[in-house]
Amino acid sequence: MNQQQKSKTTKLKLKIAAESLFTEKTFDQTSILDITNHAGYAVGTFYKHWKRKEDLLFELWQDFTTEYMIDSAREINQVKTINEFSSKIVNRSLEYGEHPFIKKYFSSQYHVEENQKIAMTDAYNLYVETIYQQLTKLHSEQKQPAILWQIAIAVANFLNRHVLNSQNFSYNSHAVLTKQQLINLVTYLLSYSD
């Protein structure tokens, strides 16, 4: 194994250890020493790949979110009706928000760097684009592209906000909608006619 392959393997082991510890404990309760010990490396190894623990956390979020978006796009691409699409997009959004790592990520207290804000915006834009592409297939020529784009943004904003809010409220709260309520509202938004 050459040096580049060893470095990739080491980085992967550190990421696996970190994700496990961040999910098991929390980001704030996990030290760099915990991560490197869990992966079987010295602390200095960590700094060959990241400047700080927050950079690793963000990279894990980015990897997870990218993979989740790709899988979601594949699944969503198979739907044939607005109702199917509503159900699928709501289920995928709720699954994302309920994933143990994502729950811990959103509960961590760290400062988001400017480049991370840009990457988060890119991920969100990809989410909107995925919804828009499916809407163009489902509505064919019935609606103006600008209207479909506005609907895609509204659905993405609505689901994104719901996932983030549900992290802050218990499921008994009136602030959290049931899955069926979400599906009904998304179906309504997707069926909007100008």
C-alpha positions as CSV (number, residue, x, y, z in Angstrom):
1,M,0.0,0.0,0.0
2,N,1.5,3.4,-1.0
3,Q,1.6,6.5,1.2
4,Q,-1.5,8.1,-0.4
5,Q,-3.6,4.9,0.1
6,K,-2.4,4.7,3.7
7,S,-3.4,8.3,4.3
8,K,-6.9,7.7,2.8
9,T,-7.3,4.6,5.0
10,T,-6.1,6.4,8.1
11,K,-8.5,9.3,7.4
12,L,-11.4,6.9,6.9
13,K,-10.7,5.1,10.2
14,L,-10.6,8.4,12.0
15,K,-13.9,9.4,10.4
16,I,-15.6,6.1,11.3
17,A,-14.3,6.5,14.9
18,A,-15.5,10.1,15.1
19,E,-19.0,9.3,13.7
20,S,-19.3,6.5,16.2
21,L,-18.3,8.6,19.1
22,F,-20.3,11.7,18.1
23,T,-23.4,9.5,17.8
24,E,-22.7,7.5,21.0
25,K,-21.8,10.5,23.1
26,T,-22.0,14.0,21.6
27,F,-19.7,16.2,19.6
28,D,-19.0,18.3,22.6
29,Q,-18.2,15.4,24.9
30,T,-15.8,13.8,22.4
31,S,-12.2,14.9,22.4
32,I,-9.7,14.6,19.6
33,L,-7.8,12.1,21.9
34,D,-11.0,10.0,22.1
35,I,-11.2,9.9,18.3
36,T,-7.6,9.0,17.7
37,N,-7.6,6.4,20.5
38,H,-10.8,4.8,19.2
39,A,-9.2,4.6,15.7
40,G,-5.9,3.3,17.0
41,Y,-3.7,6.4,16.1
42,A,-1.7,9.1,17.9
43,V,-3.2,12.5,18.3
44,G,-0.8,14.0,15.8
45,T,-2.4,11.9,13.0
46,F,-5.6,13.8,13.4
47,Y,-3.9,17.1,12.5
48,K,-2.6,15.7,9.2
49,H,-6.2,15.7,8.0
50,W,-8.1,18.4,9.9
51,K,-7.2,21.6,11.7
52,R,-9.9,21.2,14.4
53,K,-12.6,18.8,15.5
54,E,-15.3,21.0,13.9
55,D,-13.8,20.5,10.5
56,L,-14.1,16.8,10.9
57,L,-17.7,17.1,12.1
58,F,-18.6,19.2,9.1
59,E,-16.9,16.8,6.7
60,L,-18.9,13.9,8.2
61,W,-22.1,16.0,7.8
62,Q,-21.2,16.8,4.2
63,D,-20.4,13.2,3.4
64,F,-23.7,11.9,5.0
65,T,-25.8,14.6,3.4
66,T,-24.4,14.1,-0.1
67,E,-24.9,10.4,0.1
68,Y,-28.4,10.9,1.4
69,M,-29.3,13.4,-1.3
70,I,-28.0,11.0,-4.0
71,D,-30.1,8.1,-2.6
72,S,-33.1,10.4,-2.2
73,A,-32.8,11.6,-5.8
74,R,-32.7,8.0,-7.0
75,E,-35.8,7.1,-5.0
76,I,-37.7,10.2,-5.9
77,N,-37.0,9.8,-9.6
78,Q,-39.1,6.6,-9.6
79,V,-42.4,8.2,-8.4
80,K,-45.2,8.7,-10.9
81,T,-47.8,10.8,-9.0
82,I,-47.9,13.9,-6.8
83,N,-49.2,11.8,-3.9
84,E,-46.3,9.3,-4.2
85,F,-43.8,12.2,-4.5
86,S,-45.3,13.9,-1.4
87,S,-45.1,10.7,0.6
88,K,-41.5,9.9,-0.5
89,I,-40.1,13.4,0.0
90,V,-41.7,13.7,3.5
91,N,-40.4,10.2,4.5
92,R,-36.9,10.9,3.3
93,S,-36.8,14.3,5.1
94,L,-38.1,12.8,8.3
95,E,-35.6,9.9,8.0
96,Y,-32.8,12.4,7.6
97,G,-33.8,14.4,10.6
98,E,-34.2,11.2,12.7
99,H,-30.8,9.7,11.8
100,P,-28.7,9.5,15.1
101,F,-25.7,11.3,13.6
102,I,-27.8,14.1,12.1
103,K,-29.6,14.6,15.4
104,K,-26.2,14.9,17.2
105,Y,-24.9,17.2,14.5
106,F,-27.7,19.7,14.9
107,S,-27.5,19.6,18.6
108,S,-23.7,20.3,18.7
109,Q,-22.6,23.8,19.6
110,Y,-19.9,24.9,17.1
111,H,-19.3,27.9,15.0
112,V,-19.9,27.4,11.3
113,E,-17.1,28.8,9.1
114,E,-17.9,30.8,6.0
115,N,-16.8,28.0,3.6
116,Q,-19.0,25.6,5.5
117,K,-22.0,27.9,5.1
118,I,-21.3,27.9,1.4
119,A,-21.2,24.1,1.3
120,M,-24.4,23.9,3.3
121,T,-26.1,26.3,0.8
122,D,-24.8,24.1,-2.0
123,A,-26.4,21.0,-0.4
124,Y,-29.7,22.9,0.1
125,N,-29.7,24.1,-3.5
126,L,-29.2,20.5,-4.7
127,Y,-32.2,19.6,-2.5
128,V,-34.3,22.3,-4.2
129,E,-33.1,21.3,-7.6
130,T,-34.0,17.6,-7.0
131,I,-37.5,18.6,-6.0
132,Y,-37.8,21.0,-9.1
133,Q,-36.6,18.3,-11.5
134,Q,-39.2,15.9,-10.2
135,L,-41.9,18.5,-10.4
136,T,-41.1,19.2,-14.1
137,K,-41.6,15.5,-14.8
138,L,-44.9,15.3,-12.8
139,H,-46.4,18.5,-14.2
140,S,-44.9,18.2,-17.7
141,E,-46.0,21.3,-19.6
142,Q,-48.9,22.3,-17.3
143,K,-47.0,24.9,-15.3
144,Q,-44.5,27.7,-15.9
145,P,-41.0,26.8,-14.8
146,A,-40.9,29.8,-12.5
147,I,-44.0,28.6,-10.7
148,L,-42.5,25.1,-10.3
149,W,-39.3,26.6,-9.0
150,Q,-41.2,28.6,-6.4
151,I,-43.1,25.5,-5.4
152,A,-39.8,23.5,-5.1
153,I,-38.3,26.2,-2.8
154,A,-41.5,26.3,-0.7
155,V,-41.5,22.6,-0.2
156,A,-37.8,22.5,0.6
157,N,-38.1,25.4,3.0
158,F,-41.1,23.8,4.7
159,L,-39.6,20.4,5.1
160,N,-36.1,21.7,6.1
161,R,-37.7,24.0,8.7
162,H,-39.8,21.1,10.1
163,V,-36.8,18.8,10.5
164,L,-34.8,21.6,12.2
165,N,-37.7,22.5,14.5
166,S,-38.5,18.9,15.4
167,Q,-34.9,18.8,16.8
168,N,-36.0,21.4,19.4
169,F,-39.4,20.2,20.4
170,S,-40.8,17.0,21.7
171,Y,-43.1,14.9,19.6
172,N,-46.0,15.8,21.9
173,S,-45.6,19.5,21.0
174,H,-48.1,21.3,18.9
175,A,-45.1,22.7,17.0
176,V,-44.4,19.4,15.3
177,L,-46.7,18.1,12.6
178,T,-47.5,14.4,12.2
179,K,-46.1,12.6,9.1
180,Q,-49.6,12.5,7.5
181,Q,-50.1,16.2,8.2
182,L,-46.8,16.9,6.4
183,I,-47.7,14.7,3.5
184,N,-51.1,16.5,3.1
185,L,-49.4,19.9,3.2
186,V,-46.7,19.0,0.8
187,T,-49.3,17.4,-1.6
188,Y,-51.3,20.7,-1.4
189,L,-48.1,22.7,-2.2
190,L,-47.2,20.4,-5.1
191,S,-50.7,20.5,-6.5
192,Y,-50.9,24.3,-6.5
193,S,-52.3,25.7,-9.7
194,D,-51.6,29.3,-10.8
